[in-house]
Amino acid sequence: MALKLDRLQSATSIVDAGGRPSVQFQVLIQNAWKAIEDAFNALADAVEAIQQAQAAADAANTAASNAQAAADNAGTAAANAQNAADQAAGTQKLASSGTLGLTMTASDAGSDAEIMISAHTRVYGDGTSVAVAAGNVSGLSYSTTYHVYYDDPGFAGGTVTYQASTNAADAVQTGFTHSLGAIMTPAAAAPPSSGNPVLPPGVNLP
């Protein structure tokens, strides 16, 4: 609301006969000062109310931010727990898996040895299975035992990249590493040799 003060009228005496402020002038001045004081106090009260409202809004925003951070942390913890559970399930699924219909043949490729891997089925510990395409690993040494494996992060099978290592630890079925078994390459000019595939638990070859 706009502040409006009483106006000093031309007929209003400012002083009386004794030179003191007249009653009319005193009333006018007192009313004007009171109006100014009231307006100033109302303004101060409004500023204080605004400050309190801002403080409350800041506190509410902080509380909301903290709640959102807690929710985000809870979501992250839940996602991490789910990932850990999935990883544990995947580890168990892979560790108890094996192959069906797999043959591995190592032969003399002319200047080095080569391992041929047939198409086969990977049977996982949870009962699921995928078809895995045939492939080979070349450039190998003669008369050497190799552990054959491939990595399959999605457990999807299909076309994979076969690898062979003389270190058995490289072919341990953990993470995404799928072991096929071991095979010894033949000596130069020797007949081809066969490997021993990794079988699913409870499966034995005749």
C-alpha positions as CSV (number, residue, x, y, z in Angstrom):
1,M,0.0,0.0,0.0
2,A,1.3,3.5,-0.9
3,L,2.4,5.8,1.9
4,K,0.4,9.0,2.0
5,L,1.2,11.7,4.6
6,D,-1.1,14.6,5.7
7,R,-0.3,17.8,3.8
8,L,0.6,21.1,5.6
9,Q,-2.3,23.5,4.8
10,S,-1.5,27.2,4.3
11,A,-4.0,28.1,6.9
12,T,-2.3,26.0,9.6
13,S,-0.2,27.9,12.1
14,I,3.2,26.4,12.6
15,V,3.8,28.3,15.9
16,D,1.5,29.9,18.4
17,A,1.7,33.4,19.8
18,G,4.4,32.4,22.2
19,G,6.7,31.0,19.4
20,R,6.0,27.4,20.3
21,P,4.9,24.8,17.8
22,S,1.2,25.0,17.4
23,V,-1.1,22.1,18.3
24,Q,-2.2,21.6,14.7
25,F,1.5,21.5,13.6
26,Q,2.4,19.1,16.4
27,V,-0.5,16.8,15.4
28,L,0.6,16.9,11.8
29,I,4.2,16.1,12.5
30,Q,3.3,13.4,15.0
31,N,1.0,11.7,12.5
32,A,3.7,12.0,9.8
33,W,6.4,10.5,11.9
34,K,4.1,7.7,13.1
35,A,3.2,6.9,9.5
36,I,6.8,6.8,8.5
37,E,7.7,4.6,11.5
38,D,4.8,2.2,10.7
39,A,5.9,2.0,7.1
40,F,9.5,1.4,8.0
41,N,8.6,-1.2,10.6
42,A,6.3,-3.0,8.1
43,L,9.1,-3.0,5.6
44,A,11.5,-4.4,8.2
45,D,9.0,-7.1,9.1
46,A,8.5,-7.9,5.4
47,V,12.3,-8.2,5.0
48,E,12.6,-10.5,8.0
49,A,9.7,-12.6,6.7
50,I,11.4,-12.9,3.3
51,Q,14.7,-13.9,5.0
52,Q,12.9,-16.5,7.1
53,A,11.1,-17.8,4.0
54,Q,14.3,-18.0,2.1
55,A,16.0,-19.8,4.9
56,A,13.1,-22.3,5.0
57,A,13.4,-22.7,1.2
58,D,17.1,-23.3,1.5
59,A,16.6,-25.8,4.2
60,A,14.0,-27.6,2.1
61,N,16.2,-27.6,-0.9
62,T,19.1,-29.0,1.2
63,A,16.8,-31.7,2.6
64,A,15.6,-32.5,-0.9
65,S,19.2,-32.7,-2.2
66,N,20.2,-34.9,0.7
67,A,17.2,-37.1,0.0
68,Q,18.0,-37.3,-3.7
69,A,21.6,-38.2,-2.8
70,A,20.4,-40.9,-0.4
71,A,18.1,-42.2,-3.1
72,D,20.9,-42.1,-5.7
73,N,23.2,-43.9,-3.3
74,A,20.6,-46.5,-2.5
75,G,20.0,-47.0,-6.3
76,T,23.7,-47.4,-6.8
77,A,24.0,-49.9,-3.9
78,A,21.1,-51.8,-5.3
79,A,22.6,-51.9,-8.8
80,N,26.0,-53.0,-7.4
81,A,24.3,-55.7,-5.3
82,Q,22.4,-56.9,-8.4
83,N,25.6,-56.8,-10.5
84,A,27.4,-58.8,-7.8
85,A,24.6,-61.3,-7.7
86,D,24.6,-61.6,-11.5
87,Q,28.3,-62.0,-11.5
88,A,28.2,-64.7,-8.8
89,A,25.5,-66.5,-10.7
90,G,27.5,-66.1,-14.0
91,T,30.6,-67.4,-12.3
92,Q,28.7,-70.5,-11.0
93,K,27.0,-71.0,-14.3
94,L,30.3,-70.9,-16.1
95,A,32.4,-72.9,-13.6
96,S,30.0,-75.9,-13.8
97,S,29.7,-75.7,-17.6
98,G,31.2,-78.0,-20.3
99,T,31.0,-78.9,-24.0
100,L,29.1,-81.5,-25.9
101,G,30.0,-82.6,-29.5
102,L,33.5,-81.0,-29.3
103,T,36.5,-82.5,-31.0
104,M,40.0,-80.9,-31.0
105,T,42.6,-82.1,-33.5
106,A,46.2,-80.9,-33.6
107,S,48.2,-81.4,-36.8
108,D,51.4,-80.4,-38.6
109,A,50.6,-77.3,-40.7
110,G,53.9,-77.5,-42.5
111,S,56.2,-75.2,-40.5
112,D,54.3,-75.2,-37.2
113,A,51.3,-76.9,-35.6
114,E,47.6,-76.0,-35.7
115,I,44.6,-76.9,-33.6
116,M,41.2,-77.4,-35.2
117,I,38.2,-76.9,-33.0
118,S,34.8,-78.4,-34.2
119,A,31.4,-76.7,-33.8
120,H,29.9,-77.8,-30.5
121,T,27.4,-77.0,-27.8
122,R,28.3,-75.2,-24.6
123,V,26.1,-76.5,-21.7
124,Y,26.0,-74.2,-18.7
125,G,25.5,-75.1,-15.0
126,D,22.0,-73.5,-15.0
127,G,20.8,-75.8,-17.7
128,T,21.0,-73.3,-20.6
129,S,23.1,-74.0,-23.7
130,V,24.4,-72.2,-26.8
131,A,25.9,-73.3,-30.1
132,V,29.5,-72.4,-30.6
133,A,31.0,-72.1,-34.1
134,A,34.1,-74.0,-35.3
135,G,37.5,-72.4,-35.5
136,N,41.2,-72.9,-35.2
137,V,44.4,-71.7,-33.6
138,S,47.5,-71.7,-35.7
139,G,51.2,-70.8,-35.4
140,L,51.8,-73.3,-32.5
141,S,54.9,-75.2,-31.4
142,Y,55.3,-78.9,-32.0
143,S,55.1,-81.5,-29.3
144,T,53.6,-79.0,-26.8
145,T,50.5,-79.2,-24.5
146,Y,48.1,-76.3,-25.1
147,H,45.1,-75.3,-23.1
148,V,42.4,-74.0,-25.5
149,Y,39.8,-71.4,-24.5
150,Y,37.8,-68.4,-25.6
151,D,36.2,-65.4,-24.0
152,D,32.5,-64.9,-24.3
153,P,31.2,-62.0,-22.0
154,G,27.6,-62.4,-23.1
155,F,27.6,-66.2,-22.8
156,A,26.0,-66.1,-26.3
157,G,28.1,-68.6,-28.2
158,G,28.3,-68.2,-32.0
159,T,31.5,-67.2,-33.6
160,V,34.3,-66.8,-31.0
161,T,38.0,-66.2,-31.1
162,Y,39.9,-69.3,-29.9
163,Q,43.1,-69.0,-28.0
164,A,45.7,-71.5,-26.9
165,S,48.2,-71.2,-24.0
166,T,50.8,-73.4,-22.4
167,N,49.8,-72.0,-19.1
168,A,46.7,-73.9,-17.6
169,A,45.8,-70.8,-15.5
170,D,45.0,-68.9,-18.6
171,A,42.2,-71.3,-19.4
172,V,40.5,-71.5,-16.0
173,Q,36.8,-71.1,-16.3
174,T,36.3,-67.8,-14.5
175,G,35.0,-64.4,-15.5
176,F,34.2,-64.8,-19.2
177,T,36.9,-67.4,-20.0
178,H,35.4,-70.7,-21.4
179,S,37.8,-73.6,-21.4
180,L,37.7,-76.3,-24.1
181,G,40.3,-78.6,-22.6
182,A,43.9,-79.6,-23.4
183,I,45.7,-81.1,-26.4
184,M,49.3,-81.9,-27.2
185,T,50.4,-80.9,-30.7
186,P,52.2,-83.6,-32.7
187,A,55.9,-83.6,-33.6
188,A,56.8,-82.3,-37.0
189,A,55.5,-84.7,-39.7
190,A,53.8,-86.9,-37.1
191,P,50.1,-87.9,-37.4
192,P,47.4,-85.6,-36.0
193,S,46.6,-85.8,-32.3
194,S,43.3,-85.5,-30.4
195,G,42.5,-83.5,-27.3
196,N,40.5,-84.0,-24.1
197,P,37.4,-81.7,-24.1
198,V,35.9,-80.2,-21.0
199,L,32.6,-82.0,-20.3
200,P,29.6,-80.9,-18.3
201,P,29.4,-82.3,-14.8
202,G,28.1,-85.9,-14.8
203,V,28.9,-86.5,-18.5
204,N,31.4,-89.1,-19.4
205,L,32.7,-90.1,-22.8
206,P,32.4,-93.8,-23.7
